[in-house]
Amino acid sequence: MTSRTAPSRALQSACRQQSTCFRCQWSVRRKASTLTNETDASEDVIPDSSLLAPQPDQEIVTSWDPVQRSRARRRQLPSSRYKYRPPRYYRGPFHPHQPPPASSPNSRLFIPGPFSLPRLQQTYTSTLAPDLLSLLYTHHPPGTLPGPAGQRLRSWDDSSPYHKNRPLRGPRGRPNLPLMKRPITFRNIPRLEKIVVHHVIRSPEHRDSSYLHVSGMILQAITNVRATVCRAKHDITSFRMRKNWTPMAVKVELRGEDMYCFLSKVVEVVMPKIKEYKGVSGGSGDGSGNLAFGLQASAVGLFPEVEVNYDMYPPKMIPGIDVMVCTTATNDRDARVLLSSMGIPFYGKHVN
């Protein structure tokens, strides 16, 4: 019995010594910055380590001059790139001093950021884009070619002898050819390109500066972008329109972070508050992947920026807005799938 217990006691004593060594190493790692002399350190610490190295004399510290040392070099180092400052004024493309691009930190137009992406954009990158690729992907096995494309131009029915040798006719119902549909791959997944929000002043009596100011203020509040005024392009006397003078509309073009924030605000805040809201019409596209929908003045008042300061705007001057969502899709079907995944409802017959 004693021969069996002797190895076990020896093993227990070895384990105790090993655990003590681990505790010592842990204490050294934790209190390495508080060591003052060699006796406080563990046996595993090298005596010639940097923790125990002597400090330099005070005369050496006070006499150290890095500027004088750099000037004493026989061969000066090249000038730092951070000494360059862009010119205050732009003097044309042929001037020897050109300003850096706006993306450079040295530029006067540099804006740091973005430091965080909008939640809708993060959801699109992490979830929606892979799902859209799975829904819209068309697989062609290696070594095979896709089927023949449909005829884009219409042929004549040869009901008249004058139809012979005529060029093919354009598509029915539109003057221009639709965009060619490319197979969806990981390189061209449909995504948002821009959103245009505008308000058209249809009545001549409402083209006063007060209506323009209220419309511009509301568009700037809900989009975070300053609105621009669109003026008439033709002279029409019956409508009291003068070319390049009469204001016709105010618009805002959204891209990047402002675009995603505005769309998420419309989907998550405004649309659920509209009573008996059916959604966006299924035939609201232009055939090229761009969809449009409108919001009445009562719906514009549901935006948080307008609702919190509702008394600041005259109730009869709150405008209705038209929202045009431009995507990289080449047809309305892919654009509807993209916007449906982001939460926009559609109703009625879907027109492609």
C-alpha positions as CSV (number, residue, x, y, z in Angstrom):
1,M,0.0,0.0,0.0
2,T,2.9,2.3,0.8
3,S,4.6,1.7,-2.6
4,R,1.4,2.8,-4.3
5,T,0.9,6.0,-2.3
6,A,4.6,7.2,-2.7
7,P,4.4,8.1,-6.4
8,S,1.1,9.8,-5.9
9,R,2.5,12.0,-3.1
10,A,5.5,12.9,-5.2
11,L,3.2,13.8,-8.1
12,Q,1.1,16.0,-5.8
13,S,4.2,17.9,-4.5
14,A,5.4,18.4,-8.2
15,C,1.9,19.8,-9.1
16,R,2.1,22.2,-6.2
17,Q,5.5,23.5,-7.2
18,Q,4.3,23.9,-10.8
19,S,1.1,25.8,-9.8
20,T,3.3,28.0,-7.6
21,C,5.5,28.8,-10.6
22,F,2.4,29.7,-12.7
23,R,1.2,32.0,-10.0
24,C,4.6,33.7,-9.9
25,Q,4.7,34.1,-13.7
26,W,1.2,35.6,-13.6
27,S,2.2,38.0,-10.9
28,V,5.2,39.1,-12.9
29,R,3.2,39.8,-15.9
30,R,0.7,41.7,-13.9
31,K,3.2,43.8,-11.9
32,A,5.9,44.2,-14.4
33,S,5.5,48.0,-14.5
34,T,5.8,48.3,-10.7
35,L,9.2,46.4,-10.3
36,T,11.8,48.5,-8.6
37,N,14.8,46.2,-8.0
38,E,16.0,42.8,-9.0
39,T,14.8,41.2,-5.8
40,D,11.2,41.9,-6.6
41,A,11.3,40.0,-9.9
42,S,10.9,36.3,-10.4
43,E,13.7,34.0,-11.1
44,D,12.5,33.7,-14.7
45,V,13.1,37.4,-15.4
46,I,16.4,38.1,-17.1
47,P,18.6,40.4,-14.9
48,D,19.7,42.4,-18.0
49,S,16.1,43.1,-19.1
50,S,14.8,46.6,-20.0
51,L,12.8,46.6,-16.8
52,L,16.0,46.7,-14.7
53,A,18.1,48.8,-17.1
54,P,19.5,52.0,-15.5
55,Q,18.0,55.4,-16.4
56,P,20.0,57.9,-18.5
57,D,21.6,60.8,-16.7
58,Q,19.7,64.1,-16.4
59,E,22.4,66.0,-18.4
60,I,21.8,63.7,-21.4
61,V,18.1,64.2,-21.2
62,T,18.3,68.0,-21.1
63,S,21.0,68.3,-23.8
64,W,19.0,66.2,-26.3
65,D,17.9,68.4,-29.2
66,P,16.4,66.4,-32.2
67,V,16.1,69.5,-34.3
68,Q,19.8,70.4,-34.0
69,R,20.7,66.8,-34.6
70,S,18.7,66.7,-37.9
71,R,20.2,69.9,-39.1
72,A,23.7,68.6,-38.5
73,R,23.2,65.9,-41.1
74,R,25.5,66.0,-44.1
75,R,22.6,64.9,-46.3
76,Q,19.2,66.1,-45.4
77,L,16.2,63.8,-45.4
78,P,13.4,64.4,-48.0
79,S,10.7,66.9,-46.9
80,S,7.7,65.4,-45.3
81,R,4.6,65.0,-47.4
82,Y,2.5,66.5,-44.7
83,K,4.1,69.9,-45.1
84,Y,2.2,70.4,-48.4
85,R,-0.9,72.5,-48.2
86,P,-3.3,72.7,-51.1
87,P,-3.8,76.1,-52.7
88,R,-6.7,78.2,-51.4
89,Y,-8.0,79.0,-54.9
90,Y,-8.2,76.8,-58.0
91,R,-6.3,78.4,-60.8
92,G,-7.2,76.0,-63.7
93,P,-6.1,72.6,-64.9
94,F,-2.8,73.9,-66.4
95,H,-1.5,75.5,-63.2
96,P,1.6,73.8,-61.8
97,H,0.1,73.6,-58.3
98,Q,-3.0,71.4,-58.4
99,P,-5.2,70.6,-55.4
100,P,-5.3,67.0,-54.2
101,P,-8.5,65.0,-54.6
102,A,-11.3,65.5,-52.1
103,S,-10.7,62.0,-50.8
104,S,-7.1,62.9,-49.6
105,P,-6.8,64.1,-46.0
106,N,-4.7,67.0,-47.2
107,S,-7.5,68.4,-49.2
108,R,-9.5,71.4,-48.0
109,L,-12.7,69.6,-49.1
110,F,-11.9,66.4,-47.2
111,I,-14.8,65.1,-45.1
112,P,-13.8,62.3,-42.7
113,G,-16.1,59.3,-42.5
114,P,-18.4,57.5,-42.7
115,F,-17.7,56.0,-39.3
116,S,-20.7,53.7,-39.3
117,L,-23.1,52.4,-42.0
118,P,-26.9,52.8,-41.9
119,R,-28.7,49.7,-40.7
120,L,-30.5,49.2,-44.0
121,Q,-27.2,49.3,-45.9
122,Q,-25.7,46.8,-43.4
123,T,-28.7,44.5,-43.8
124,Y,-28.4,44.7,-47.6
125,T,-24.7,43.8,-47.6
126,S,-25.0,41.0,-45.1
127,T,-28.4,39.5,-45.9
128,L,-30.3,40.9,-48.8
129,A,-27.5,40.7,-51.4
130,P,-26.9,37.0,-50.9
131,D,-30.7,36.3,-50.9
132,L,-31.2,38.3,-54.2
133,L,-28.3,36.4,-55.8
134,S,-30.0,33.1,-54.9
135,L,-33.4,34.3,-56.1
136,L,-32.3,35.9,-59.4
137,Y,-29.4,33.7,-60.3
138,T,-29.6,31.7,-63.6
139,H,-27.0,28.9,-63.8
140,H,-25.4,27.9,-67.1
141,P,-23.2,24.8,-66.8
142,P,-19.6,25.2,-68.1
143,G,-19.3,24.6,-71.8
144,T,-22.9,25.6,-72.6
145,L,-24.3,28.9,-73.9
146,P,-27.5,30.6,-72.9
147,G,-30.5,30.3,-75.1
148,P,-31.2,32.7,-78.0
149,A,-32.3,36.1,-76.9
150,G,-35.8,37.3,-77.9
151,Q,-36.3,39.7,-80.8
152,R,-36.2,43.3,-79.5
153,L,-37.5,44.9,-82.7
154,R,-40.8,44.0,-84.3
155,S,-41.0,42.8,-87.9
156,W,-43.7,43.9,-90.5
157,D,-46.5,41.6,-91.3
158,D,-46.0,41.9,-95.1
159,S,-49.6,42.9,-95.6
160,S,-48.5,45.6,-98.0
161,P,-45.9,45.5,-100.8
162,Y,-44.3,48.6,-99.2
163,H,-43.3,46.6,-96.2
164,K,-40.6,44.8,-98.1
165,N,-37.0,45.8,-97.2
166,R,-38.2,48.1,-94.5
167,P,-36.2,48.3,-91.3
168,L,-37.7,46.6,-88.2
169,R,-40.1,48.6,-86.1
170,G,-39.5,49.8,-82.6
171,P,-41.0,48.2,-79.5
172,R,-44.8,48.7,-78.9
173,G,-45.7,51.5,-76.5
174,R,-42.3,53.1,-76.2
175,P,-40.0,55.1,-78.5
176,N,-36.7,53.6,-77.1
177,L,-35.5,50.0,-76.8
178,P,-35.6,48.5,-73.3
179,L,-32.3,47.7,-71.6
180,M,-30.9,44.3,-72.3
181,K,-31.3,41.9,-69.3
182,R,-28.0,40.5,-68.2
183,P,-27.7,37.3,-66.2
184,I,-27.4,38.1,-62.5
185,T,-24.1,37.2,-60.9
186,F,-22.2,38.3,-57.8
187,R,-20.8,41.2,-59.9
188,N,-24.2,42.9,-60.8
189,I,-26.6,42.2,-57.9
190,P,-29.3,44.8,-58.0
191,R,-28.7,47.7,-55.6
192,L,-29.9,51.2,-54.9
193,E,-28.2,53.9,-57.0
194,K,-30.0,57.1,-56.0
195,I,-33.4,58.5,-54.8
196,V,-34.9,61.7,-56.2
197,V,-37.5,63.4,-54.1
198,H,-39.3,66.4,-55.6
199,H,-42.5,68.4,-55.3
200,V,-44.1,70.0,-58.4
201,I,-45.9,73.3,-58.0
202,R,-48.8,72.9,-60.4
203,S,-51.0,75.9,-59.6
204,P,-49.7,79.4,-60.8
205,E,-51.1,80.9,-57.5
206,H,-48.8,78.6,-55.5
207,R,-45.6,79.7,-57.2
208,D,-45.1,82.3,-54.6
209,S,-41.8,82.4,-52.7
210,S,-43.6,81.3,-49.5
211,Y,-44.6,78.0,-51.0
212,L,-41.1,77.4,-52.3
213,H,-39.6,78.2,-48.9
214,V,-42.0,75.8,-47.1
215,S,-41.4,73.0,-49.6
216,G,-37.7,73.5,-49.6
217,M,-37.6,73.5,-45.8
218,I,-39.6,70.3,-45.5
219,L,-37.6,68.5,-48.1
220,Q,-34.4,69.5,-46.4
221,A,-35.7,68.4,-43.0
222,I,-36.8,64.9,-44.1
223,T,-33.8,64.2,-46.4
224,N,-30.9,66.0,-44.8
225,V,-30.0,67.6,-48.1
226,R,-30.6,71.1,-49.3
227,A,-33.3,71.4,-52.0
228,T,-32.7,73.0,-55.4
229,V,-35.3,74.9,-57.4
230,C,-36.2,73.7,-60.9
231,R,-37.3,76.5,-63.3
232,A,-39.3,76.5,-66.5
233,K,-37.5,75.4,-69.7
234,H,-40.0,77.0,-72.1
235,D,-42.1,80.1,-72.4
236,I,-45.8,79.4,-72.2
237,T,-48.0,82.5,-71.8
238,S,-51.2,80.7,-71.0
239,F,-49.6,79.1,-68.0
240,R,-47.7,82.2,-66.9
241,M,-44.4,80.5,-67.5
242,R,-41.1,82.3,-68.4
243,K,-38.1,80.4,-69.5
244,N,-35.4,80.1,-66.8
245,W,-37.4,82.3,-64.5
246,T,-40.7,80.8,-63.3
247,P,-40.1,78.2,-60.5
248,M,-41.8,74.9,-61.2
249,A,-40.5,72.4,-58.6
250,V,-38.1,71.7,-55.8
251,K,-36.1,68.5,-55.8
252,V,-33.5,66.7,-53.8
253,E,-31.1,64.0,-55.0
254,L,-30.0,61.4,-52.4
255,R,-27.0,59.1,-52.6
256,G,-25.1,57.1,-50.1
257,E,-25.9,57.3,-46.4
258,D,-28.7,59.9,-46.8
259,M,-30.4,57.6,-49.4
260,Y,-30.6,54.6,-47.1
261,C,-31.6,56.7,-44.1
262,F,-34.5,58.2,-46.0
263,L,-35.8,54.9,-47.4
264,S,-35.6,53.2,-44.0
265,K,-37.5,56.1,-42.5
266,V,-40.3,55.9,-45.2
267,V,-40.6,52.1,-44.8
268,E,-40.4,51.8,-41.0
269,V,-42.1,55.1,-39.8
270,V,-44.2,56.7,-42.5
271,M,-45.9,53.8,-44.4
272,P,-47.1,51.9,-41.3
273,K,-48.9,55.1,-40.0
274,I,-50.9,55.7,-43.2
275,K,-54.4,54.4,-42.8
276,E,-55.5,51.7,-45.3
277,Y,-52.3,52.0,-47.2
278,K,-52.2,49.5,-50.1
279,G,-48.6,50.1,-51.1
280,V,-46.9,51.0,-54.4
281,S,-48.6,50.2,-57.7
282,G,-47.1,47.2,-59.4
283,G,-47.0,49.1,-62.7
284,S,-45.1,52.1,-61.5
285,G,-41.8,51.2,-63.1
286,D,-40.4,52.6,-66.3
287,G,-39.1,49.3,-67.7
288,S,-35.5,50.0,-66.9
289,G,-35.4,49.2,-63.1
290,N,-36.6,52.6,-61.8
291,L,-39.8,52.8,-59.6
292,A,-41.8,55.8,-58.4
293,F,-44.4,56.4,-55.8
294,G,-46.0,59.4,-54.2
295,L,-46.9,60.5,-50.7
296,Q,-49.7,63.0,-50.0
297,A,-49.4,66.0,-47.7
298,S,-51.0,64.1,-44.8
299,A,-48.3,61.4,-45.2
300,V,-45.5,64.0,-45.3
301,G,-46.7,65.2,-42.0
302,L,-45.9,61.8,-40.5
303,F,-42.2,62.2,-40.9
304,P,-40.5,62.6,-37.5
305,E,-38.8,65.8,-38.5
306,V,-42.0,67.4,-39.6
307,E,-44.2,65.9,-36.8
308,V,-42.0,67.2,-34.0
309,N,-42.2,70.8,-35.4
310,Y,-45.6,70.6,-37.1
311,D,-46.8,74.0,-35.8
312,M,-43.8,75.6,-37.6
313,Y,-45.3,74.8,-41.0
314,P,-48.6,76.2,-42.3
315,P,-50.9,73.2,-42.7
316,K,-52.1,74.2,-46.1
317,M,-48.6,74.7,-47.4
318,I,-47.2,71.2,-46.5
319,P,-46.5,69.7,-49.9
320,G,-47.0,66.2,-51.3
321,I,-43.8,64.5,-52.6
322,D,-42.9,62.2,-55.4
323,V,-40.2,59.6,-54.7
324,M,-38.3,58.0,-57.6
325,V,-36.1,55.1,-56.7
326,C,-33.3,54.4,-59.2
327,T,-31.7,51.0,-59.1
328,T,-29.0,49.2,-61.1
329,A,-31.5,46.6,-62.2
330,T,-32.3,46.4,-65.9
331,N,-36.0,45.5,-65.6
332,D,-38.9,46.3,-63.2
333,R,-39.1,42.7,-61.9
334,D,-35.6,42.8,-60.4
335,A,-36.2,46.3,-59.0
336,R,-39.5,45.2,-57.3
337,V,-37.7,42.2,-55.8
338,L,-35.1,44.5,-54.4
339,L,-37.5,47.0,-52.9
340,S,-39.8,44.3,-51.6
341,S,-36.9,42.8,-49.7
342,M,-36.3,46.3,-48.1
343,G,-40.0,46.4,-46.9
344,I,-41.9,48.4,-49.6
345,P,-45.3,46.7,-50.3
346,F,-46.7,46.4,-53.9
347,Y,-50.3,45.8,-55.0
348,G,-52.1,45.2,-58.2
349,K,-50.8,43.7,-61.4
350,H,-47.1,43.6,-61.7
351,V,-46.0,45.0,-65.1
352,N,-42.6,44.1,-66.4
